[in-house]
Amino acid sequence: MAPVIVAKDLTKNYGKLSAVDHVSFEVHKGEVFGFLGPNGAGKTTTIKMLTTLLRPTSGSATVLGFDVVSESGKIRPKIGVVQQEPSYELALSVEDNLDLYGFMWNMPKKERKARTELLLDKFGLTDARKTSPPELSVGQRRRLQVAREFMHDSELMFLDEPTIGLDPQARRVTLDYVREKVEQGTTVFFTTHVMEEAEYICDRIAIIDHGRILASDTIDNIKRKFGRVSVIHLRVKEDIDGLLKKLEKLPTVENVIYPSKQDEPLKVYSQNVDTVLPHVIELIASLGLHITDLRIKEPSLEDVFIQIVGSKGEANDE
């Protein structure tokens, strides 16, 4: 069976800046293909080329067997797209927004009504059905935007950071519904910078940074290939501001990640935990700090992502 998406050396330049730099990949029918990368990595630009909103500078791509440049008119009726930018009618209520979108896709009235009720329930919008978008919360507007694209059954869905602004419960509901549609035959191209989402929903992933794909495979294979580094999860009783730079200088330490939230541990990445762990403990004792929790863990996808993107960033700096 031919791939649903084929990109070959796909490139988009803005002057001297290469937003997407000779990327090549394939997406198979009936899978969730995760396109992962930090903000500004080239994810949205790639989606805009694949959905015929941007013309590539060079390279080629086909979507559902059609060329994105010469056959764009044959692609658009067959795909659904959730963009990061708002896309709904401000003057219409939530349910009228859904109904209008179904009407635009030539859905019969009875089918539109049934699908509207289903999506209002699935995305927690039933109580807001008569409310217009300006009166909704940020999360409700995002849920409406995602729900709207599921009013019709597309062969291929492009979801560009679909869970931005959603609370954890709404995020899980959205991901579960996406997976449900995939089980019914839809193919999904899914961009995110949240690794937990990718591990939960994606069959295969590609990691992109600075416009270039750094790795592409199943999550398990990428972990095996790039996950050589073990992670020390560390918590101390006192303030750790003075500890970070000293840890980075220890032998075999490859990276140190400062906790972004109060309940998160400090993470020390090393290819040789047995060597570095005594030095870590000795350093903490010498600073008069007290360890409250210390664990050694195998790398998660987020840990592997940090290693892949971080090492690429260091290479670019050189």
Secondary structure, 3 states (H helix, E strand, C coil): CCCCEEEEEEEEEECCEEEEEEEEEEECCCCEEEEECCCCCCHHHHHHHHCCCCCCCEEEEEECCEECCCCHHHHHHHEEEECCCCCCCCCCCHHHHHHHHHHHCCCCHHHHHHHHHHHHHHCCCHHHCCCCHHHCCHHHHHHHHHHHHCCCCCCEEEEECCCCCCCHHHHHHHHHHHHHHHHCCCEEEEEECCHHHHHHHCCEEEEEECCEEEEEEEHHHHHHHHCCCEEEEEEECCCCCCCHHHHHCCCCEEEEECCCCCCCCEEEEECCHHHHHHHHHHHHHHCCCCEEEEEEECCCHHHHHHHHHHHHHHHHHC
